[in-house]
Amino acid sequence: MSRSYRASVLGRRSTLALAIGLATVSGAALAQSTTGSIFGSAQPGATIQISSPSTGVNRQITADASGRYRASNLPLGNYTVNVLDGGKVVDSRKDINLTVGSSSEVSFASAAAGNAQSLESVTVSANALPPIDVSSVDSRTVVTSAQLTRLPLGRNAEAIALLAPGVVTGSGDFGRVVSFGGAGVSENAYYINGYNTTDPLKNLGGASLPYGAIDQQEVYTGGYSAMYGRSDGGVINQVGKRGTNEWHFGGQVLWEPKFLAESPRNIFYPNATLPNGYEYENADQPGTEYRHRDGNKKWTTTYSAYVGGPLIKDKLFLFAAAEAEKSEGVSTNSSASSIQANNHYTFNLPKYYVKLDWNINDSNILEVTGIRSQDEAEGVYYAYDYATHTQGGQTGAFADHTKLTNTYTIGKYTSYLTDDLTFSATYGKGKSQDYFNNPSGGGAPWLSGVTNQNPAITGGTPISNLNPTYVSKAPDARSLTHGLRMDLEWQVGDHRLTGGIDNMRYNAYDEGQSMSGPGYAWIYGRGNPTTPISRTLGVGAPGGAGYYVRQYKFITTTSMSVDQKAYYLEDKWQVNDRVNVTVGVRNDKFTNYNNNHISYVDSGNQWAPRLGAAWDVFGDSTFKVYGNLGRYFLALPNSVAIRGASSSTLTSEYFTYTGIAADGSPTGLAPLGPGPVSANNEYGQPTDPKAVTARNLKSQYQDEAILGFDKAFGSEWVGGAKLTVRKLQAAIDDVCDMNRVIEKLQAQGVNTDNTTFPGCVIFNPGKTNRFSFGNADGTRTEVSMSRDDWGFTDGAKRKYYALDMYFGHPWDGKWEGRIDYTFSRSYGNTEGQVKSDIGQDDISKTQDWDAAALMENSNGLLANDRRHQIKMRGSYALTDEWLLSGVVRVQSGGPKSCLGYYAGPTLDNTGTPGGYGAAGTDPIGYGSSYHFCNGQPYHPGDQRQPWTKNIDLSVTYRPAFADHKLAFALSVFNVTDERKVTQTDATYETNAGPGVVSNTYNMGTYFQTPRFVRLSASYDF
């Protein structure tokens, strides 16, 4: 589907796992787990007591005839494992800290007290060998609260996730998002205490805990258990802290002062030498300042506090945390903005977390979690003079006031029915309120391109108004979720069988957008006086000096819902003492509904097999070789109904003008075309839910293979390597070349005069899909469309391979360190559900695949490809009071795109051919959207952005006189103050027609964050 108008925006806002902490481990694990497990061996029939003095959890189990035992689904905490004989302890292992989703091995050589050995295999200490969790086959990174305290990191889930290999920052157009293993940024899942907190509308990002409330965060990059799905990218799973048998409280104050921050770089219009036949839209702009950002700084303060302890000792516990982050700063609008102003903005991000844990008895545990977070932004515009770089008084205009509020309530019940049978159930409810308002403008239309107004009318000074946005939103826009999962685990000899259900329901109300002001916007432009603006849409040449204006409307507000249901079965088989195999299968079913609760996508059964194996090579947990094969299905989020299964309007009407009113509206209009035109036939007409989607639509899914090893080198070092291959097997997007359907039907002798065809249909690129279209008499016309019928030469392709290598030293009370290197390649013609090079977040409805001409030359490097990544982090205790730490990230730049007018062999609707070297044509009315640049093919990645590096350093002082409970820290982010471009404008030409080059093409749109300093003080009692 063609993109909506986007104004130029430059900046918005295992046991081994325990020992290494930041290590990538392959764990036995559960991608949304909140618990850990303890297993091992002892004398057959021995009684094993597993207890946590801090939380009151206590279990007793019996070792089987082979001497093996396992206690699963244990709440995170510090445990003691005892061997009992006649009720007396004859052997013991203490200080076993569980890692989320991992199995910690605690084995006993003998149950005789006189022969007890202190193996301490899971105790992190200087003289302890950290064994490798040989029972696991997945790939993940676990970060504990202790490491979050030591390392200089951004205080959000995504900044933590970037520590993991293969994780990169996504396009800034989508907010704070990350990409895992080459996947699109909407293909991840977020969890808090076992419940899905991913953005319920578009699947872009998700809710997270207050930073100080995070007990552990695990970042899954592949190899998930069959228990979990709905992600073919990665998983961010946060487990919150819980109360213990001792009362603790604490607080922290953080300050990022403006005077210690550097300004972002100023941005200038490119001034490139253009090929013959090409000219910039505005000849006065090349080389001039686009956006002045000197002094565009902010200050941030964060206040956080927590309290936790027993309400009833050993039985009922409370933990509560609150965090209030506030930023105030200045951001200067571009010189092309209709409002020349400094935005004095304010961000407020409060977060709250409460958790109750009730040990009903030794066999039953109940947990209840409450979470609330808010992301609010607003601002006031002060006049800004670009000629003098000075600020004036308030303009009367305001920045958009946005407020996204997420509230979740989660309950989990765990029952240890027998030593070998465990049942757990998690139920949650969520609400996301999506508030948007702008009080300024006084009903005037939003204006764009005011620097392209005819100077013969304006005298060279643009005429504008105080409306800063074209967007309006329903005041009660919101999303509601609820979900239930139930799991049953049964240990039968050497087999651990697990089965269960995993269901989610999402409802969205009044989401989408409408237009501000009078219900439309005006966009000024300038083109070649004698070249039609769009032959395909019937829009003629502007004549005169080439100045024109278009009236723009974009309305999409609607409601929708989606059901996601799954069940699974998995067997973890301990083949012998050195080899274990995991075999599982998951069945996902997805059903999407439009605003009338009529389904338009019904996936049916989707079977996802999983197979994994691990080999303890030496039998001593020091060298593991493992592998994993899996298939992962991805659901369509609710937003697909917006512009997909519900009515929408996206039109432009072109005029010349003879005057401009005081509010910037054009006067003396003369039409250049047939009236409002829409490349996708979006005129607000009702949609037929049976027609907009292929009847045999397959969900997007990806196959993955992983082969790797982990090796302990002596008692202090661990290293390993992993090869990952991912291949997209099916994708979902929309196709809008409906003339192809009509031509096929007519070739079959079908009369299409009384058949209604939507502007676009949702399909599987490259697959043969069946469609059903309504006729005037109530019957339906059926047709199958193959890849060739649509005119494509390829189907959807996305392939990713990576070699990850790491080497690290675990924290031993003195220091820790780790280095990761990733060599990877992500290539094909389909990024995923979004299109990063133009910032299009119409999930699975991007302009890719809308017509065959758009996909010519599309094969290349994908948006989230980073060929080389080097990540280093570490901490060093100079003394028992002083600690140094740092995080370093170095990576090659992402691929560039260039999208211009068509210059290939396809004819446009007037019969005019393209031709390499020519300025190009527009065969489907999409303007500058084809993979051609100045008349030549341009594959994504033909050029790259520059390499970047970020060095973050920190020093912490914990004075002995305060018993090390008081801490002062100073952190410097981006120490070298690199401010390189990370993303550029990919649109080569303007809507004025072929040969008219956009003044912002190849200009930086996103850059590295300049250097800033964070000061903090904390106290923990």
Secondary structure by P-SEA (a helix, b strand, c coil): ccccccccccccccccccccccccccccccccccbbbbbbbcccbbbbbbbbccccbbbbbbbccccbbbbcccccccbbbbbbcccccccccccccccccbbbbbbbccccccccccccccccccccccccccccccccccccaaaaaccccccccccccccccccccccccccccccccccccccbbbbcccccccccccccbbbbcccccccbbbbbcccccccccccccbbbbbbbbbbccbbbbbbbbbbbccccccccbbbbcccccccccccccccccccccccccccccbbbbbbbbbbbbbcccccbbbbbbbbbbbbbbbbbcccccccccccbbbbbbbbbbbbbbbcccccbbbbbbbbbbbbbbccccccccccccccccccccccbbbbbbbbbbbbbbbbcccccbbbbbbbbcbbbbbbbbbccccccccccccccccccccccbbbbccccccbbbccccbbbbbbbbbbbbbbccccbbbbbbbbbbbbbcccbbbbccccbbbbbbccccccccccccccccccccccbbbbbbbbbbbccbbbbbbccccccccccccbbbbbbbbbbbbbbbcccccccccccbbbbbbbbcccccccccccccccccbbbbbbbcccccccccbbbbbbbbbbcccccccccccccccccccccccccccccccccccccccccccccbbbbbbbbcccccccccccbbbbbbbbbcbbbbbbccaaaaaaaaaaacccccccccccbbbbcccbbbbbbbbccccbbbbbccccccccccccbbbbbbbbbbbcccccccccccbbbbbbbcccccccccccccccccccccccccccccccccccccccccccbbbbbbbcccccccbbbcbbbbbbbbbbbbbbcccccccccccccccccccccccccccccccccccccccccccccccbbbbbbbbbbbbbcccccccccccccccccccccccccccccccccccccccccccccccccccbbbbbbccccc
